[in-house]
Structure formats: C-alpha cells, structure tokens
Amino acid sequence: QVQLVESGGGLVQAGGSLRLSCAASGSIVSIAAMGWYRQAPGEQRDLVATITSGGSTNYADSVKGRFTISRDNAKNTVFLQMNSLKPEDTAVYYCNADISTRKTWPTKYDYWGQGTQVTISS
C-alpha cells in the first residue's frame, strides 16, 4: 500500500510564501514523475508543476517564475516552494506520483495525496 501525505498548507497574505511537502511511503520500488495539482471551488483540478526522477520540471504558465518544484529521491518527497502568492492561487493542492511497488513492478500506477488547503488573502 502506498500513501502520499502532504503538509505545509495554510493561510497567508498576498505576496507571501508557503512551502508544501509531500512524502510517499509504503512498499515503493521506484517513483517516476511527481507533481502538484490544485483545485479551486467549482473548478477542475489543474496541473501546477511536475518533476521527473531526473529533475526535469514543467510548470503551468500561471505559476512560472513564482513557484519552484523540487524533490528528494532518497526520501521519496516532493516540494513546492510558492512565492509571491496571489489570491487566485487559493485552492486545495494535491500531490501526485507515478509509483511502482514490490507487487506491481515494473508497472507504475498513479497515486494522489489527500490535499492541503492553501488560502491567500488580499
């Protein structure tokens, strides 16, 4: 069984910063891409940023230059540093990872965290 546990959400004023973390645990053999998505009330879940196991990154246009995704492969953890936050960044942020376990290797499956609320006040 695999679990993704997010932390670091909260309430900050516009212009402030937050750092999200997501740790994967369980009988993990390997993790390919990891990423962050967000969903505002009444909206679809959208990609924020992704990072491959080799460190290649991809960002939504709306967060380029403000957010930085990184990962610690040894700790199966992905981070999202969010700077210059805006009210429109308010959403539930979800961690995502493509993981193969002892039972499924080499096949990878998509796993999601439970989400962490990020609220930016104006």
KEPA-503324 format. One record per residue: x, y, z negated of N, C-alpha, C, CB in turn; residue in one letter. Coordinates in steps of 0.02 Angstrom, whole numbers, plus 50000, padded with zeros to 5 digits. Glycine has a CB too. Layout:
residues N
XYZXYZXYZXYZA
...
END
This chain:
residues 122
500424994150000500005000050000500445006250000499525000049939Q
500255011250039500635017450044500215023150016500835018850117V
500545027549980500215033649955500625039749975500125033349878Q
500275045049995500575051550006500285056249954500455054150079L
500715059349915500485063749862500765070649873500685061049792V
500305075449884500505082449895500515086349830500035085849945E
500915091549828500925096149772501165102949796501385093449715S
501035108049755501295114649770500795119749794501805114049821G
500165117649803499665122449824499485127249767499035118849847G
499095132349784498885137049733498615143349763499465138649688G
498555148449720498295154949739498855160149736497695157149693L
498965163549792499465168749794499195174649833500125166249825V
499495180449823499295186349860499605186349930499505192749822Q
499285189949975499555190650042500265193350039499105195250085A
500695190450081501395192250081501825187850037501475199350059G
501505183849997501875179449951502095172949984501445177849892G
502365168549943502645162249968502395156349925503415162449968S
502365150649957502235144349923502655138949956501475142549927L
502805133649918503175127949945502775121649929503895127549915R
502565118249981502195112049974502685106149979501645111450027L
502535100949941502915094849944502445088949954503345093849880S
502695083749986502295077749996502765071749992501915077850065C
502645067449943503065061549933502685055349952503305061149861A
503005051249994502715044850014503005039349971502845043450089A
502575034749949502805029249908502445022849928502685030749833S
502735017249908502445010749925502975006349957501845011549971G
502745001049990503214996350020503414998750090502894989250025S
503755004450091503925007850153504575005050183503995015350142I
504555003550247505165001550282505465007550319505014995750332V
505045011050355505295016950391504725021950401505605014950459S
504935028250407504465033650421504695037350483504395038550360I
504265037950531504435041650592504255049050580504065038750655A
503785051650617503605058550609503235059750543503175060950667A
503345065650514502965067950457502715074950475503395068050391M
502165076850444501905083450462501405086150413501595083150529G
501225092350426500705095750387500155098150433501015101650347W
499545097250410498955099650445498545103650395498535093650475Y
498095107750420497665111550375496955111950401497945118550364R
496495112650354495795113050372495455118350329495445106250363Q
495215123550363494835128750329494095126650328494925135650365A
493705129550282492985127750278492635128750345492635131850224P
492275123650367491895124150429492315123550492491535130450430G
492955122250484493405121750542493675114650549493985126750535E
493975113350607494285106850617494985106850585494345105250693Q
495245100850576495915100250549496425101650604496025093150517R
496875106250591497355108450642498065107050620497275115850656D
498495105850670499205104750657499525111250633499555102150719L
499945110650582500345116350559501065115450583500315117050482V
501365109650565502055108350583502195100850578502545112350539A
502655098550620502875091650616503635091250618502565087350673T
503905085750594504625084750595504765077350606504965087250529I
505225075850652505395068850665505915066450614505665068050737T
506045060050616506545057250570507245060250585506575049650576S
507345062450645507985065550664508025072950650508115064350735G
507455075850629507465082850610507195087650662508145084850594G
506955085150718506645089650768505975092050742506555086050836S
505845098550751505245101550723504795104450777505435106950674T
504165105150758503665108150802503185112050758503285102750845N
502995118150780502575122450740501985125050780502975128250712Y
501425126050745500875129750775501095136950787500235129450730A
500855139950840501065146850856500905151650799500715149250919D
500365150350763500145154850710500615155050650499465152850687S
501055150050644501495149850585502235150550603501385143450548V
502395150750667503095151350688503405157550659503145151450765K
504015156650631504365162250601504185163450529504235168350640G
503655160350505503445161250435503505154850394502735163850432R
503365149150426503375142650391503975138650415502715138750404F
504255134650369504805130150386504665123250358505475132850359T
504675118250401504585111350380505275108050374504125107450429I
505355103950322505975100250313505805093550280506485104250270S
506295089050278506155082550246506795079950214505875077550297R
506685075650165507225072050132507095064750145507265073650054D
507445061950194507305054950214507455050050158507715053250275N
507945051550117508125047050062507565046550010508775049350029A
507175051950005506635052149955505945051649987506685058549914K
505925050350052505285049750088504825055650074504925043250067N
505115061550075504755067650057504795072850113505035070449991T
504245076250123504235081750172504015088050135503745080150232V
504295093750157504165100150125503895105050177504795102850092F
503525109950152503305115450194503415121950155502555114650216L
503915125850175504035132350145503625137450184504795134250147Q
503185140850148502725145550179502875152550153501985143650165M
503085156950197503245163850179502775168650215503985165550196N
502765174750193502345179950224501635177450234502645182250291S
501355174650182500695171550187500155176750201500525167750124L
499655174550240499095178950259498445175750235499085180050336K
497925179750226497275176850206497035171350254496745182350202P
497195171950317496985166850365497365160250359497055169450435E
497865160050316498195153750301497825149750248498915155050277D
497305152550220496905149050170496585142850199496355153650141T
496705137150167496455130750191496665125250143496715129250263A
496405119350155496675113350122497225110750168496105107950109V
497805109650140498375107350178498475099750165499025111250158Y
498525096050220498595088850216499275086550243498035085450255Y
499575081950209500195078750231500015072650274500635076750170C
500425071450324500325065750369500985062450383499985068050434N
500975055850390501595052250406501445045850444501995050750342A
501895044250490501865037850527502335033050494502045038950604D
502055027750464502445023450420502365016050439502235024550348I
502925012550437502895005250441503075002450372503385002550496S
502714997350352502824994250287503124987350297502164993950246T
503254983950241503514977150246503034972550282503664974350176R
502394973850274501894969550306501794971350380501234970050270K
501894977650399501704979750466502294980750513501314986150462T
502904981050485503494982550527503524977750587504134982050486W
503664980350648503874987150665503304991950680504334987050723P
502684989550674502114993950691502034999350638501464989850697T
501945005550661501835011150616501095012950616502265017250636K
500855014950558500175017350550500175024350521499765012550505Y
499635027950535499545034850513499265035050442499075038550561D
499595038750398499355039550330499255046950315499845036350279Y
498775048350272498605055250252498615055950176497925057250280W
498825061850154498755063450084498055065750068499265068750065G
497945067350004497265069249982497125076649993497185067549908Q
497645080450009497555087550022497705091849961496855088950046G
497955097749974498085102649921497835109449944498845102949902T
497475112849900497165119249918497675124849916496575120749870Q
497675128749968498075134849972497595140649984498625134450029V
497615145549938497165151249943497585157649941496645151249887T
497495161849992497855168149997497375173949988498235168650065I
497485177949938497045183649926497315189849961496975184949850S
496855194049983497065200150020497175206049973496545202050072S
END
